[in-house]
Amino acid sequence: MSVLLSVLPESERDQLIPLLADGPAVYEKLTRKRPHRSLVWRHATRGVRGVRLKTVSVGRTLMTTARWIVEHWEAVDAARHSPKGKRKGASR
């Protein structure tokens, strides 16, 4: 279990939540910083370093879980530290 998930009660870790309505609030519970909902949307639709946030569609609403959010962060971090994660021309 991730250290980040330990701040949430067990019942909230795998509960489906609406991505745009409650996603930023879950980010805030885990990190103490609330992102704009467009960032959460971008993580789910475009991804970061080729890694997309896992979601399921319930009707017209995208849903995710706190566990999937943490797994997404861990996968992005792994991609960031892998040689394949480096982009061409990125010398910053």
TIRO-2110 file (N, C-alpha, C; in Angstrom, 1 decimal):
// TIRO-2110
0.8, -1.2, 0.0, N, 1, A
0.0, 0.0, 0.0, CA, 1, A
0.9, 1.2, 0.0, C, 1, A
0.5, 2.2, -0.8, N, 2, A
1.2, 3.5, -0.9, CA, 2, A
1.0, 4.3, 0.4, C, 2, A
2.1, 5.0, 0.8, N, 3, A
2.0, 5.9, 1.9, CA, 3, A
0.9, 7.0, 1.7, C, 3, A
0.8, 7.4, 0.5, N, 4, A
-0.3, 8.4, 0.2, CA, 4, A
-1.7, 7.9, 0.5, C, 4, A
-1.9, 6.7, 0.1, N, 5, A
-3.3, 6.1, 0.4, CA, 5, A
-3.6, 6.0, 1.8, C, 5, A
-2.6, 5.9, 2.7, N, 6, A
-2.9, 5.7, 4.1, CA, 6, A
-3.6, 6.9, 4.7, C, 6, A
-3.6, 8.1, 4.1, N, 7, A
-4.3, 9.2, 4.7, CA, 7, A
-5.8, 9.1, 4.5, C, 7, A
-6.2, 8.2, 3.6, N, 8, A
-7.7, 8.0, 3.4, CA, 8, A
-8.2, 6.8, 4.1, C, 8, A
-9.4, 6.9, 4.6, N, 9, A
-10.0, 5.6, 5.2, CA, 9, A
-10.1, 4.5, 4.1, C, 9, A
-10.0, 3.3, 4.5, N, 10, A
-10.1, 2.1, 3.6, CA, 10, A
-11.3, 2.2, 2.7, C, 10, A
-12.4, 2.7, 3.2, N, 11, A
-13.7, 2.7, 2.5, CA, 11, A
-13.6, 3.6, 1.3, C, 11, A
-12.7, 4.7, 1.4, N, 12, A
-12.7, 5.7, 0.3, CA, 12, A
-11.6, 5.4, -0.8, C, 12, A
-10.8, 4.4, -0.6, N, 13, A
-9.7, 4.1, -1.5, CA, 13, A
-10.1, 3.6, -2.8, C, 13, A
-11.1, 2.7, -2.8, N, 14, A
-11.6, 2.1, -4.1, CA, 14, A
-13.0, 2.5, -4.5, C, 14, A
-13.5, 3.6, -3.9, N, 15, A
-14.8, 4.1, -4.2, CA, 15, A
-14.7, 4.9, -5.5, C, 15, A
-15.6, 4.6, -6.4, N, 16, A
-15.6, 5.4, -7.7, CA, 16, A
-16.1, 6.8, -7.4, C, 16, A
-15.4, 7.8, -7.9, N, 17, A
-15.8, 9.2, -7.7, CA, 17, A
-15.8, 9.9, -9.1, C, 17, A
-16.7, 10.9, -9.2, N, 18, A
-16.8, 11.6, -10.5, CA, 18, A
-15.4, 12.4, -10.7, C, 18, A
-14.8, 12.2, -11.9, N, 19, A
-13.5, 12.8, -12.1, CA, 19, A
-13.5, 14.3, -11.9, C, 19, A
-14.4, 15.0, -12.6, N, 20, A
-14.3, 16.5, -12.5, CA, 20, A
-14.9, 17.1, -11.3, C, 20, A
-15.9, 16.4, -10.8, N, 21, A
-16.6, 17.0, -9.6, CA, 21, A
-15.8, 16.8, -8.3, C, 21, A
-15.3, 15.6, -8.1, N, 22, A
-14.6, 15.2, -6.9, CA, 22, A
-13.2, 14.9, -7.0, C, 22, A
-12.7, 14.7, -8.2, N, 23, A
-11.3, 14.4, -8.5, CA, 23, A
-10.3, 15.4, -7.8, C, 23, A
-10.5, 16.7, -8.0, N, 24, A
-9.6, 17.7, -7.4, CA, 24, A
-9.6, 17.6, -5.9, C, 24, A
-10.7, 17.3, -5.3, N, 25, A
-10.8, 17.2, -3.8, CA, 25, A
-10.0, 16.0, -3.3, C, 25, A
-10.0, 14.9, -4.1, N, 26, A
-9.2, 13.7, -3.7, CA, 26, A
-7.7, 14.0, -3.8, C, 26, A
-7.3, 14.7, -4.9, N, 27, A
-5.9, 15.2, -5.0, CA, 27, A
-5.6, 16.0, -3.8, C, 27, A
-6.5, 16.9, -3.4, N, 28, A
-6.2, 17.7, -2.2, CA, 28, A
-6.0, 16.9, -0.9, C, 28, A
-6.8, 15.9, -0.7, N, 29, A
-6.7, 15.1, 0.4, CA, 29, A
-5.4, 14.4, 0.5, C, 29, A
-4.9, 14.0, -0.7, N, 30, A
-3.6, 13.2, -0.8, CA, 30, A
-2.4, 14.1, -0.7, C, 30, A
-2.5, 15.3, -1.2, N, 31, A
-1.3, 16.2, -1.4, CA, 31, A
-1.4, 17.5, -0.6, C, 31, A
-2.5, 17.9, -0.1, N, 32, A
-2.8, 19.2, 0.5, CA, 32, A
-2.7, 20.3, -0.5, C, 32, A
-2.8, 20.0, -1.8, N, 33, A
-2.8, 21.1, -2.8, CA, 33, A
-4.0, 20.7, -3.7, C, 33, A
-4.8, 21.7, -4.0, N, 34, A
-6.0, 21.4, -4.9, CA, 34, A
-5.7, 21.8, -6.3, C, 34, A
-5.6, 20.9, -7.3, N, 35, A
-5.3, 21.3, -8.7, CA, 35, A
-6.6, 21.8, -9.3, C, 35, A
-6.4, 22.5, -10.4, N, 36, A
-7.6, 22.9, -11.2, CA, 36, A
-8.2, 21.6, -11.9, C, 36, A
-9.5, 21.6, -12.1, N, 37, A
-10.1, 20.4, -12.7, CA, 37, A
-9.6, 20.1, -14.1, C, 37, A
-9.1, 21.1, -14.8, N, 38, A
-8.5, 20.9, -16.1, CA, 38, A
-7.3, 20.0, -16.0, C, 38, A
-6.5, 20.1, -15.0, N, 39, A
-5.3, 19.2, -14.8, CA, 39, A
-5.8, 17.8, -14.7, C, 39, A
-6.8, 17.5, -13.9, N, 40, A
-7.3, 16.2, -13.7, CA, 40, A
-7.9, 15.6, -15.0, C, 40, A
-8.6, 16.5, -15.7, N, 41, A
-9.1, 16.1, -17.0, CA, 41, A
-8.0, 15.7, -18.0, C, 41, A
-6.9, 16.5, -18.0, N, 42, A
-5.8, 16.3, -18.9, CA, 42, A
-5.1, 15.0, -18.5, C, 42, A
-4.9, 14.7, -17.2, N, 43, A
-4.3, 13.4, -16.8, CA, 43, A
-5.1, 12.2, -17.3, C, 43, A
-6.4, 12.3, -17.4, N, 44, A
-7.3, 11.2, -17.8, CA, 44, A
-7.4, 11.1, -19.3, C, 44, A
-7.3, 12.2, -20.0, N, 45, A
-7.6, 12.2, -21.5, CA, 45, A
-6.3, 12.2, -22.3, C, 45, A
-5.3, 13.0, -22.0, N, 46, A
-4.0, 13.1, -22.7, CA, 46, A
-2.9, 12.3, -22.0, C, 46, A
-3.0, 12.3, -20.7, N, 47, A
-1.9, 11.6, -20.0, CA, 47, A
-0.7, 12.5, -19.8, C, 47, A
0.2, 12.0, -19.0, N, 48, A
1.5, 12.6, -18.7, CA, 48, A
2.6, 11.6, -19.0, C, 48, A
3.6, 12.0, -19.9, N, 49, A
4.6, 11.1, -20.3, CA, 49, A
4.1, 9.7, -20.8, C, 49, A
3.0, 9.8, -21.5, N, 50, A
2.4, 8.6, -22.0, CA, 50, A
1.6, 7.7, -21.1, C, 50, A
1.4, 8.2, -19.9, N, 51, A
0.6, 7.5, -18.9, CA, 51, A
-0.7, 8.2, -18.6, C, 51, A
-1.8, 7.5, -18.8, N, 52, A
-3.1, 8.1, -18.6, CA, 52, A
-3.7, 7.7, -17.3, C, 52, A
-4.4, 8.5, -16.6, N, 53, A
-5.1, 8.2, -15.4, CA, 53, A
-6.3, 7.2, -15.8, C, 53, A
-6.3, 6.1, -15.0, N, 54, A
-7.4, 5.1, -15.3, CA, 54, A
-8.7, 5.7, -14.9, C, 54, A
-9.7, 5.5, -15.8, N, 55, A
-11.1, 5.9, -15.6, CA, 55, A
-12.0, 4.9, -16.1, C, 55, A
-13.3, 5.0, -15.7, N, 56, A
-14.3, 4.2, -16.3, CA, 56, A
-15.5, 5.2, -16.6, C, 56, A
-16.2, 4.9, -17.6, N, 57, A
-17.3, 5.7, -18.0, CA, 57, A
-18.6, 5.2, -17.4, C, 57, A
-19.4, 6.0, -16.7, N, 58, A
-20.7, 5.6, -16.2, CA, 58, A
-21.6, 6.6, -16.8, C, 58, A
-22.3, 6.2, -17.8, N, 59, A
-23.1, 7.1, -18.6, CA, 59, A
-22.2, 8.1, -19.3, C, 59, A
-22.4, 9.4, -19.0, N, 60, A
-21.6, 10.4, -19.7, CA, 60, A
-20.5, 10.9, -18.7, C, 60, A
-20.4, 10.3, -17.5, N, 61, A
-19.5, 10.8, -16.5, CA, 61, A
-18.2, 9.9, -16.4, C, 61, A
-17.1, 10.5, -16.4, N, 62, A
-15.8, 9.7, -16.2, CA, 62, A
-15.6, 9.6, -14.7, C, 62, A
-15.3, 8.4, -14.2, N, 63, A
-15.1, 8.1, -12.8, CA, 63, A
-13.7, 7.5, -12.6, C, 63, A
-13.2, 7.7, -11.4, N, 64, A
-11.9, 7.2, -11.0, CA, 64, A
-11.9, 6.9, -9.6, C, 64, A
-10.8, 6.4, -9.0, N, 65, A
-10.7, 6.1, -7.6, CA, 65, A
-9.4, 6.7, -7.1, C, 65, A
-9.3, 6.9, -5.8, N, 66, A
-8.1, 7.4, -5.2, CA, 66, A
-6.9, 6.5, -5.4, C, 66, A
-7.2, 5.2, -5.4, N, 67, A
-6.1, 4.2, -5.7, CA, 67, A
-5.5, 4.4, -7.1, C, 67, A
-6.4, 4.6, -8.1, N, 68, A
-6.0, 4.8, -9.5, CA, 68, A
-5.2, 6.1, -9.6, C, 68, A
-5.6, 7.1, -8.9, N, 69, A
-4.8, 8.4, -8.9, CA, 69, A
-3.4, 8.2, -8.4, C, 69, A
-3.2, 7.5, -7.3, N, 70, A
-1.9, 7.2, -6.7, CA, 70, A
-1.1, 6.3, -7.7, C, 70, A
-1.7, 5.3, -8.3, N, 71, A
-1.0, 4.4, -9.2, CA, 71, A
-0.6, 5.2, -10.4, C, 71, A
-1.4, 6.2, -10.9, N, 72, A
-1.0, 7.1, -12.0, CA, 72, A
0.2, 7.9, -11.6, C, 72, A
0.3, 8.5, -10.5, N, 73, A
1.4, 9.2, -10.0, CA, 73, A
2.7, 8.4, -10.0, C, 73, A
2.5, 7.1, -9.5, N, 74, A
3.7, 6.2, -9.4, CA, 74, A
4.2, 5.9, -10.8, C, 74, A
3.2, 5.6, -11.7, N, 75, A
3.6, 5.3, -13.1, CA, 75, A
4.3, 6.4, -13.8, C, 75, A
3.8, 7.7, -13.6, N, 76, A
4.4, 8.8, -14.2, CA, 76, A
5.8, 9.0, -13.6, C, 76, A
6.0, 8.8, -12.3, N, 77, A
7.3, 8.9, -11.7, CA, 77, A
8.3, 7.9, -12.3, C, 77, A
7.8, 6.7, -12.5, N, 78, A
8.6, 5.6, -13.1, CA, 78, A
9.0, 6.0, -14.5, C, 78, A
8.0, 6.6, -15.3, N, 79, A
8.3, 7.0, -16.7, CA, 79, A
9.3, 8.1, -16.7, C, 79, A
9.2, 9.0, -15.7, N, 80, A
10.1, 10.1, -15.6, CA, 80, A
11.6, 9.7, -15.4, C, 80, A
11.7, 8.6, -14.7, N, 81, A
13.1, 8.2, -14.3, CA, 81, A
13.6, 7.1, -15.3, C, 81, A
12.8, 6.7, -16.3, N, 82, A
13.3, 5.7, -17.2, CA, 82, A
14.0, 6.4, -18.4, C, 82, A
14.9, 5.8, -19.1, N, 83, A
15.5, 6.4, -20.2, CA, 83, A
14.5, 6.6, -21.4, C, 83, A
13.5, 5.8, -21.5, N, 84, A
12.5, 6.0, -22.5, CA, 84, A
11.6, 7.2, -22.2, C, 84, A
11.6, 7.7, -21.0, N, 85, A
10.8, 8.8, -20.6, CA, 85, A
11.3, 10.2, -21.1, C, 85, A
12.6, 10.2, -21.5, N, 86, A
13.2, 11.4, -22.0, CA, 86, A
12.7, 11.7, -23.4, C, 86, A
12.4, 13.0, -23.6, N, 87, A
11.9, 13.5, -24.9, CA, 87, A
13.1, 14.0, -25.7, C, 87, A
13.0, 13.9, -27.0, N, 88, A
14.0, 14.4, -27.9, CA, 88, A
14.1, 15.9, -27.8, C, 88, A
15.3, 16.4, -27.7, N, 89, A
15.5, 17.9, -27.6, CA, 89, A
15.2, 18.5, -26.3, C, 89, A
14.9, 17.7, -25.3, N, 90, A
14.6, 18.2, -23.9, CA, 90, A
15.9, 18.3, -23.2, C, 90, A
16.5, 19.5, -23.1, N, 91, A
17.8, 19.6, -22.5, CA, 91, A
17.7, 20.5, -21.2, C, 91, A
16.5, 20.7, -20.7, N, 92, A
16.3, 21.6, -19.5, CA, 92, A
16.6, 20.8, -18.3, C, 92, A
END
